Amino acid sequence: MTVTYDVELIAVTKQFGEVVAVDHVDLAVECGTFLTLLGPSGCGKTTTLRMIGGFEHPDSGEILIRGRPMGRTPPYRRPTSMVFQNYALFPHLTIAENIAYGLRERRVDRTTIQRRVREMLELVALQGFDNRYPRQLSGGQQQRVALARSLVIEPAVLLLDEPLGALDLKLRRQMQLELKRLQSQVGITFIYVTHDQEEALTMSDQIAVMNHGRIEQIGTPEELYERPRTRFVADFLGAANVLPAIVRAADATSACLEVAGRPVTIQRPGLRPGQEIALVLRPHWVIPQPAHEQAQWQGRIVERVYKGSTISYRVQLDEAISIIVEVPTGINHCVYETGALVSLTIEPSRLHVVTE
């Protein structure tokens, strides 16, 4: 039988006392996918991961791994392995012994263990570190040992619970690329938990954004960033301007809107006259220019923040509405001072309708 999905969750619910941590979640993870569960603290992402791994059991619903119902199968009997945030390496064992631990528990023969440990050390670029101890390694090296120890048992699914959270920013970014390389090389499904949207965008094939125990939206990084379905997804996945709008006229394919007192026509079916909607506009989709009278969009800069590679401006459009504009620094960009009047180029196709 050909298996399409490595992991399936069907109406899975988990409650702790009065708190519903996971609320009727449906999820299907295709084989070989790097999926990230993304969301704020308390959204249910770690509980979902722990249920897949067997460290928690759902109150209702079903979890299948490679088509097999897991029921209350314990972690060590599931075809999964987990990498924890604190690495959980054994301090009294060498790096080779740490990596070999899972194979020894499974009573694999010594020759196979030695071969697999060598392969894992090569995979994570730690050749020659066999006889060192965890305390002799950097944080990034310890993280790679934890990955090797989880991968050596050849799981169907690797579960990663915020494994880069303890690393500094530069090392974390390096490890993001390293994790994606490893996943592509070994070809197994990774399910990764984080609250960091940059990590999710950098590594993932698919992202499931969670909020209050539910999945708000799942899709590719491009889909979620460019076409968020809800205001929550737009706000959580990167910086976003959310502008209120009123539909003044609409037909089968387009709508004429009023946005901050300005008429705007967008290509969007399904809207109706009088409907109040919200529009998402990413800061880098707006281009500021010196003010000129013919401009439809014009405002005054009320805040400027230098961020190194970019400059962020807050532009007041009217008494109630302001937007963030972000432009790259460089010789071709005119730097505006606080108080300056600017015209803004906004492409109507960039205005994306969201619900809720």
Secondary structure, DSSP 8 states (H G I E B T S, - for coil): ----EEEEEEEEEEEETTEEEEEEEEEEEETT-EEEEE--TTSSHHHHHHHHHTSS--SEEEEEETTEE-TT--GGGSSEEEE-TT----TTS-HHHHHHHHHHHTT--HHHHHHHHHHHHHHTT-TT-TT--GGGS-HHHHHHHHHHHHHTT--SEEEEESTTTTS-HHHHHHHHHHHHHHHHHH--EEEEEES-HHHHHHH-SEEEEEETTEEEEEE-HHHHHHS-SBHHHHHHSS--EEEEEEEEEE-SS-EEEEETTEEEEE--TT--TT-EEEEEE-GGGEEEEE--TT-SEEEEEEEEEE-SSEEEEEEE-SSS-EEEEEEE-STTS----TT-EEEEEE-GGG-EEEB-
